[in-house]
Amino acid sequence: MKNVFEQSPSHWVRYDRYELKTAADGKRYITPGKDAKPDVYNPLKEVTDIVLDALNVGMLMMNCSLVDEVEKAIMAFVTHYSLLGLMTALPTAPSFMDYEAVYLPKNHFIRKESMDAEDYLALFYPFDTLDVLKCDVESNWNISGDRTIIALAMTFCKEPTAKNMSFQREYAEPYDWVAQQFKDWAFTLTTSILYYNDYDSIDEDTRNLYCKAMSAFGGIASSYHIELLDKPIIYWDFHSLLLGIQMMFSFMLVDDAKPLRLYKHCQKVFLGNRANSAFCSARCKNQYNVYKSRGKNKGQDGEEND
């Protein structure tokens, strides 16, 4: 499939250091570290890597990996690509600061269908709040801090206010929410793979269950417009990294030329360049063969035979 994101600019901000902090209520958050430096980059230049990395973080949870291993992988992803932008990904519109309230479709994290903007913002600023005054549809955000942060806010002044606010150093995302999103993506992938791999061996009810699970994938679609440069290009308006990854993942999921697949033993996600790709390395293949042979050598009492 042709890379539809090849010429599409959609910039995001990542900091060079993130940390886990615990709020007064005991909830853990991921937030930029103190004095961390922001960097503007285009995640659409890293389509394959960012999707595979996100899916492999989720697969660690699907395979019940150790909590410390999962946490390390999540923090490594965030450090490389940034937080997911949940604050602008969840509402029906990223420009919710221009409305009287924040309106929310069904999601894993917030059950309310609408919230006051102040209450919603508090979910993502548990440690240091921004200087924001909100009254009905009007809002006023006073930007202060070092010159780097002020320059960052000015760089994205034409973006929705909430997106710009999510790039500030005070912004934080609940660790459990971030982890759940990675797991949801991995679940979607495994659902698709199992449906086709096991199609002939599963009953109709199980097939329908897989289809129902897949139909839940999605949410608010990303918008786009076309710009006339050297040639017409699609400009994706990703107002959150989450929606950007989800859109990239969707295109890769339906790509027949290089399908997303899982290695048999380690269960890592990869792009299938060859029809017989099944292992990431000779070591992975050997481990699979050992595991398989041990299973065959188990006696009826459940113990392995020498």
DRENLOKE-953264 format. One record per residue (C-alpha): residue number from 1; residue in one letter; z, y, x. Coordinates in pm, whole numbers, always signed. Each point is the difference from the previous one (the first is absolute). Example, Ala and Ser with C-alpha at 12.3 -4.5 7.8 and 13.67 -1.06 7.14 Angstrom:
<rs>
+-----+------+--------+--------+--------+
|  nr | rest |      w |      v |      u |
+-----+------+--------+--------+--------+
|   1 |    A |   +780 |   -450 |  +1230 |
|   2 |    S |    -66 |   +344 |   +137 |
+-----+------+--------+--------+--------+
</rs>
This chain:
<rs>
+-----+------+--------+--------+--------+
|  nr | rest |      w |      v |      u |
+-----+------+--------+--------+--------+
|   1 |    M |     +0 |     +0 |     +0 |
|   2 |    K |    -85 |   +346 |   +128 |
|   3 |    N |   +308 |   +199 |    +96 |
|   4 |    V |    +22 |   +250 |   -286 |
|   5 |    F |   +273 |   +189 |   +186 |
|   6 |    E |   -199 |    +48 |   +320 |
|   7 |    Q |    -75 |   +369 |    -50 |
|   8 |    S |   +286 |    +82 |   -235 |
|   9 |    P |   +263 |   +244 |   +123 |
|  10 |    S |   +343 |    -37 |   -157 |
|  11 |    H |   +273 |   +116 |   +230 |
|  12 |    W |   +362 |   -104 |     +5 |
|  13 |    V |   +307 |    +81 |   +210 |
|  14 |    R |   +205 |   -239 |   +208 |
|  15 |    Y |   +302 |    +71 |   +220 |
|  16 |    D |    +52 |   -152 |   +342 |
|  17 |    R |   +339 |   -143 |    -97 |
|  18 |    Y |   +162 |   -127 |   -320 |
|  19 |    E |   +347 |   -129 |    -66 |
|  20 |    L |   +202 |   -179 |   -264 |
|  21 |    K |   +280 |   +208 |   -153 |
|  22 |    T |   +256 |    -90 |   -264 |
|  23 |    A |    +70 |   +250 |   -279 |
|  24 |    A |   +338 |    +69 |   -158 |
|  25 |    D |    -70 |   -256 |   -274 |
|  26 |    G |    -65 |   -273 |   +258 |
|  27 |    K |   -377 |     -4 |    -51 |
|  28 |    R |   -213 |    -22 |   +314 |
|  29 |    Y |   -292 |   +233 |    +65 |
|  30 |    I |   -276 |    +35 |   +257 |
|  31 |    T |    -41 |   +355 |   +123 |
|  32 |    P |   -143 |   +180 |   +304 |
|  33 |    G |   +244 |     +6 |   +289 |
|  34 |    K |   +175 |   +316 |   +107 |
|  35 |    D |   -240 |   +224 |   +194 |
|  36 |    A |   -285 |   -250 |    -60 |
|  37 |    K |   -342 |   +153 |    +55 |
|  38 |    P |   -269 |     -9 |   -274 |
|  39 |    D |   -359 |    -99 |    +63 |
|  40 |    V |   -297 |    +43 |   -235 |
|  41 |    Y |   -241 |   -295 |     -7 |
|  42 |    N |   -262 |   -163 |   -220 |
|  43 |    P |   +113 |   -349 |   -115 |
|  44 |    L |   -352 |    -71 |   -127 |
|  45 |    K |   -104 |    -37 |   +364 |
|  46 |    E |   +232 |   -302 |    +20 |
|  47 |    V |    -94 |   -182 |   -320 |
|  48 |    T |     +6 |   -358 |   +124 |
|  49 |    D |   +312 |    +32 |   +215 |
|  50 |    I |   +208 |   +185 |   -256 |
|  51 |    V |    -76 |   -248 |   -281 |
|  52 |    L |    +55 |   -310 |   +216 |
|  53 |    D |   +324 |   +143 |   +140 |
|  54 |    A |   +128 |    +85 |   -350 |
|  55 |    L |    -85 |   -347 |   -133 |
|  56 |    N |   +160 |   -174 |   +297 |
|  57 |    V |   +323 |   +193 |    -53 |
|  58 |    G |     -3 |   -121 |   -359 |
|  59 |    M |    -73 |   -358 |   +106 |
|  60 |    L |   +320 |     -2 |   +205 |
|  61 |    M |   +192 |    +50 |   -325 |
|  62 |    M |   -216 |   -249 |   -190 |
|  63 |    N |    +86 |   -258 |   +268 |
|  64 |    C |   +372 |    +86 |    -13 |
|  65 |    S |    +19 |   +123 |   +358 |
|  66 |    L |   +327 |   +123 |   +147 |
|  67 |    V |   +121 |   +334 |   -134 |
|  68 |    D |     +7 |   +153 |   +349 |
|  69 |    E |   -358 |   -113 |    +66 |
|  70 |    V |   -120 |   +157 |   -325 |
|  71 |    E |   +186 |   +325 |    +68 |
|  72 |    K |   -146 |    +22 |   +350 |
|  73 |    A |   -353 |    -54 |   -136 |
|  74 |    I |    +43 |   +264 |   -272 |
|  75 |    M |   +130 |   +258 |   +245 |
|  76 |    A |   -285 |    -80 |   +241 |
|  77 |    F |   -255 |    +53 |   -278 |
|  78 |    V |   +156 |   +329 |   -110 |
|  79 |    T |    +18 |   +125 |   +358 |
|  80 |    H |   -368 |    -76 |    +52 |
|  81 |    Y |   -137 |   +115 |   -336 |
|  82 |    S |   +274 |   +205 |   -172 |
|  83 |    L |   +195 |    -39 |   -324 |
|  84 |    L |   -196 |   -104 |   -310 |
|  85 |    G |    +21 |   +326 |   -193 |
|  86 |    L |   +178 |   -160 |   -296 |
|  87 |    M |    +99 |   +339 |   -139 |
|  88 |    T |   -363 |    +89 |    -78 |
|  89 |    A |   -119 |   -358 |    -60 |
|  90 |    L |   +226 |    -78 |   -297 |
|  91 |    P |    -63 |   +290 |   -245 |
|  92 |    T |   -308 |    +25 |   -217 |
|  93 |    A |   -100 |   +312 |   +197 |
|  94 |    P |    +85 |    +96 |   +360 |
|  95 |    S |    +14 |   +364 |   -110 |
|  96 |    F |   +309 |    -63 |   -214 |
|  97 |    M |   +161 |   +321 |   +128 |
|  98 |    D |   -247 |   +185 |   -226 |
|  99 |    Y |   +133 |   -173 |   -313 |
| 100 |    E |   +322 |    +30 |   -198 |
| 101 |    A |   +100 |   -356 |    +91 |
| 102 |    V |   -102 |   -295 |   +214 |
| 103 |    Y |   -182 |   -266 |   -204 |
| 104 |    L |    +14 |   -359 |   +122 |
| 105 |    P |   -204 |   -307 |    -97 |
| 106 |    K |   +162 |   -343 |    +19 |
| 107 |    N |   +108 |    -84 |   +354 |
| 108 |    H |   +246 |   -217 |   +193 |
| 109 |    F |   +234 |   +280 |    +95 |
| 110 |    I |    +65 |   +248 |   -283 |
| 111 |    R |    +39 |   -107 |   -362 |
| 112 |    K |     -6 |   +347 |   -153 |
| 113 |    E |   -330 |   +123 |   -138 |
| 114 |    S |    +77 |   +359 |    +95 |
| 115 |    M |   +252 |   +189 |   +212 |
| 116 |    D |    +95 |   +356 |    +79 |
| 117 |    A |   -168 |   +106 |   +322 |
| 118 |    E |   +334 |    +76 |   +167 |
| 119 |    D |   +136 |   -346 |    -79 |
| 120 |    Y |   -319 |   -162 |   +120 |
| 121 |    L |     -3 |   +194 |   +328 |
| 122 |    A |   +361 |   -102 |    +60 |
| 123 |    L |   -115 |   -363 |    +26 |
| 124 |    F |   -192 |    +87 |   +316 |
| 125 |    Y |   +232 |   +258 |   +157 |
| 126 |    P |   +338 |   -179 |    +11 |
| 127 |    F |   +121 |   +169 |   +319 |
| 128 |    D |   -146 |   +352 |    +26 |
| 129 |    T |   -161 |   +171 |   -297 |
| 130 |    L |   -291 |   +241 |    +14 |
| 131 |    D |    +38 |   +358 |   -114 |
| 132 |    V |   -183 |    -42 |   -330 |
| 133 |    L |    +43 |   +192 |   -323 |
| 134 |    K |   -159 |   -160 |   -308 |
| 135 |    C |    -17 |   +160 |   -345 |
| 136 |    D |   -229 |   -159 |   -261 |
| 137 |    V |   -350 |     -5 |   +154 |
| 138 |    E |    +84 |   +254 |   +268 |
| 139 |    S |   +139 |    -98 |   +340 |
| 140 |    N |    +84 |   +179 |   +320 |
| 141 |    W |    +41 |   -178 |   +334 |
| 142 |    N |   +146 |   +199 |   +287 |
| 143 |    I |   -108 |   -156 |   +330 |
| 144 |    S |   +225 |    +35 |   +300 |
| 145 |    G |    +63 |   -185 |   +323 |
| 146 |    D |   -166 |    -11 |   +338 |
| 147 |    R |   -350 |   +128 |    +55 |
| 148 |    T |   -148 |   -350 |     +6 |
| 149 |    I |   +126 |    -80 |   -350 |
| 150 |    I |   -113 |   +337 |   -135 |
| 151 |    A |   -345 |    -51 |   +154 |
| 152 |    L |    -13 |   -346 |   -156 |
| 153 |    A |    +72 |   +143 |   -345 |
| 154 |    M |   -270 |   +263 |    +50 |
| 155 |    T |   -251 |   -267 |   +106 |
| 156 |    F |    +34 |   -173 |   -338 |
| 157 |    C |    +50 |   +312 |   -211 |
| 158 |    K |   -306 |    -83 |   -214 |
| 159 |    E |   +132 |   -348 |    -83 |
| 160 |    P |   +232 |    -66 |   -295 |
| 161 |    T |   +342 |   +148 |    +74 |
| 162 |    A |   +174 |   -337 |    -31 |
| 163 |    K |   -232 |   -160 |   +255 |
| 164 |    N |    +70 |   +283 |   +242 |
| 165 |    M |   +373 |    -38 |    -61 |
| 166 |    S |    -16 |   -373 |    +79 |
| 167 |    F |   -112 |    +85 |   +354 |
| 168 |    Q |   +320 |   +191 |    +76 |
| 169 |    R |   +266 |   -145 |   +227 |
| 170 |    E |   +259 |    -14 |   -283 |
| 171 |    Y |   -213 |   -244 |   -202 |
| 172 |    A |   +126 |   -359 |    -31 |
| 173 |    E |    -99 |   -316 |   -186 |
| 174 |    P |   +236 |   -277 |   -117 |
| 175 |    Y |    -33 |   -293 |   +239 |
| 176 |    D |     +5 |   -255 |   -285 |
| 177 |    W |   -287 |   +180 |   -177 |
| 178 |    V |   -214 |     +1 |   +313 |
| 179 |    A |    +73 |   -368 |    +63 |
| 180 |    Q |    -83 |    -92 |   -360 |
| 181 |    Q |   -338 |   +171 |    +24 |
| 182 |    F |    -96 |   -205 |   +306 |
| 183 |    K |   +109 |   -316 |   -179 |
| 184 |    D |   -206 |    +93 |   -309 |
| 185 |    W |   -315 |    +34 |   +209 |
| 186 |    A |    +59 |   -336 |   +168 |
| 187 |    F |    +65 |   -160 |   -340 |
| 188 |    T |   -332 |   +134 |   -127 |
| 189 |    L |   -184 |   -148 |   +296 |
| 190 |    T |   +164 |   -344 |    -25 |
| 191 |    T |    -68 |     -6 |   -374 |
| 192 |    S |   -371 |    +50 |    +64 |
| 193 |    I |    -12 |   -258 |   +280 |
| 194 |    L |   +192 |   -266 |   -193 |
| 195 |    Y |   -211 |    +52 |   -311 |
| 196 |    Y |   -323 |    -89 |   +177 |
| 197 |    N |   +135 |   -253 |   +249 |
| 198 |    D |   +186 |   -201 |   -267 |
| 199 |    Y |   -231 |    +65 |   -293 |
| 200 |    D |   -103 |   -366 |    -48 |
| 201 |    S |   +354 |   -134 |    +36 |
| 202 |    I |   +186 |   +236 |   -235 |
| 203 |    D |     +7 |     +2 |   -379 |
| 204 |    E |   -129 |   +271 |   -230 |
| 205 |    D |   +346 |   +148 |    -61 |
| 206 |    T |    +54 |    +47 |   +374 |
| 207 |    R |   -341 |   +162 |    +38 |
| 208 |    N |    +82 |   +240 |   -283 |
| 209 |    L |   +333 |    +80 |   +167 |
| 210 |    Y |   -182 |    +89 |   +324 |
| 211 |    C |   -245 |   +219 |   -192 |
| 212 |    K |   +285 |   +177 |   -179 |
| 213 |    A |   +174 |    +64 |   +331 |
| 214 |    M |   -320 |   +145 |   +146 |
| 215 |    S |    -55 |   +224 |   -303 |
| 216 |    A |   +332 |   +171 |    +77 |
| 217 |    F |   -138 |   +116 |   +336 |
| 218 |    G |   -109 |   +360 |     +6 |
| 219 |    G |   +158 |   +298 |   -163 |
| 220 |    I |   -113 |   +359 |    +33 |
| 221 |    A |   -349 |    +12 |   +147 |
| 222 |    S |    -85 |   +226 |   +289 |
| 223 |    S |   -235 |   +288 |    -75 |
| 224 |    Y |   -294 |   +116 |   +206 |
| 225 |    H |   -272 |   +258 |    +20 |
| 226 |    I |   -330 |    +26 |   +187 |
| 227 |    E |    -68 |   +251 |   +273 |
| 228 |    L |   -347 |    +97 |   +119 |
| 229 |    L |    +20 |     +2 |   +379 |
| 230 |    D |   -266 |   -152 |   +229 |
| 231 |    K |    -34 |   -242 |   -289 |
| 232 |    P |   +197 |    -54 |   -320 |
| 233 |    I |   +336 |   -158 |    +76 |
| 234 |    I |   +286 |   -117 |   -220 |
| 235 |    Y |   +319 |   +194 |    +62 |
| 236 |    W |   +295 |   -210 |   -116 |
| 237 |    D |   +289 |   +202 |   -137 |
| 238 |    F |   +287 |   -224 |   +103 |
| 239 |    H |   +318 |   +186 |    -85 |
| 240 |    S |   +211 |   -285 |   +137 |
| 241 |    L |    -45 |   -252 |   +277 |
| 242 |    L |    +92 |   -269 |   -252 |
| 243 |    L |   -302 |    +68 |   -221 |
| 244 |    G |   -223 |    +23 |   +306 |
| 245 |    I |   +109 |   -343 |   +122 |
| 246 |    Q |    -32 |   -142 |   -350 |
| 247 |    M |   -357 |   +125 |    -31 |
| 248 |    M |    -95 |   -132 |   +345 |
| 249 |    F |   +165 |   -334 |    -83 |
| 250 |    S |   -193 |    -21 |   -328 |
| 251 |    F |   -336 |    +36 |   +176 |
| 252 |    M |    +96 |   -256 |   +264 |
| 253 |    L |   +128 |   -244 |   -262 |
| 254 |    V |   -343 |    -19 |   -167 |
| 255 |    D |   -200 |     -8 |   +325 |
| 256 |    D |   -193 |   -328 |    +23 |
| 257 |    A |   -131 |    +61 |   +353 |
| 258 |    K |   +344 |    +24 |   +162 |
| 259 |    P |   +254 |   -135 |   -248 |
| 260 |    L |   +373 |    +42 |    +43 |
| 261 |    R |   +154 |   -335 |    +86 |
| 262 |    L |   +322 |   -159 |   +126 |
| 263 |    Y |    +40 |   -205 |   +316 |
| 264 |    K |   +124 |   -347 |    -95 |
| 265 |    H |   +313 |    -16 |   +212 |
| 266 |    C |   +127 |   +350 |    +72 |
| 267 |    Q |   -117 |   +140 |   -337 |
| 268 |    K |   -127 |   +319 |   +162 |
| 269 |    V |   -275 |   +190 |   -179 |
| 270 |    F |   -338 |    +34 |   +169 |
| 271 |    L |   -363 |    +79 |    -74 |
| 272 |    G |   -208 |   -317 |    -19 |
| 273 |    N |   -297 |    +51 |   +231 |
| 274 |    R |    -81 |   -370 |     -5 |
| 275 |    A |    +16 |   -245 |   -287 |
| 276 |    N |   +221 |   -239 |   +200 |
| 277 |    S |   +254 |   +257 |   +129 |
| 278 |    A |   +339 |   -155 |    -65 |
| 279 |    F |   +224 |    +74 |   +300 |
| 280 |    C |    +73 |   +315 |   +198 |
| 281 |    S |    +24 |   -191 |   +329 |
| 282 |    A |     +6 |   -345 |   +157 |
| 283 |    R |   +380 |    +21 |     +2 |
| 284 |    C |     +2 |    +72 |   -373 |
| 285 |    K |   -225 |   -302 |    -61 |
| 286 |    N |   +222 |   -228 |   +211 |
| 287 |    Q |   +311 |   +114 |   -185 |
| 288 |    Y |   -170 |    -73 |   -332 |
| 289 |    N |   -101 |   -349 |   +114 |
| 290 |    V |   +355 |    -74 |   +119 |
| 291 |    Y |   +145 |   +125 |   -329 |
| 292 |    K |   -251 |   -207 |   -197 |
| 293 |    S |    +66 |   -317 |   +203 |
| 294 |    R |   +374 |    +38 |    -46 |
| 295 |    G |    -52 |    +16 |   -374 |
| 296 |    K |   -198 |   -325 |     +6 |
| 297 |    N |   +265 |   -173 |   +212 |
| 298 |    K |   +285 |    +70 |   -239 |
| 299 |    G |   +145 |   -312 |   -160 |
| 300 |    Q |    +64 |    -42 |   -368 |
| 301 |    D |   +364 |    +93 |    +54 |
| 302 |    G |   -112 |   +341 |   +120 |
| 303 |    E |    +76 |    -59 |   +369 |
| 304 |    E |   -257 |     +5 |   +277 |
| 305 |    N |   -101 |   -328 |   +158 |
| 306 |    D |     +6 |    -20 |   +380 |
+-----+------+--------+--------+--------+
</rs>
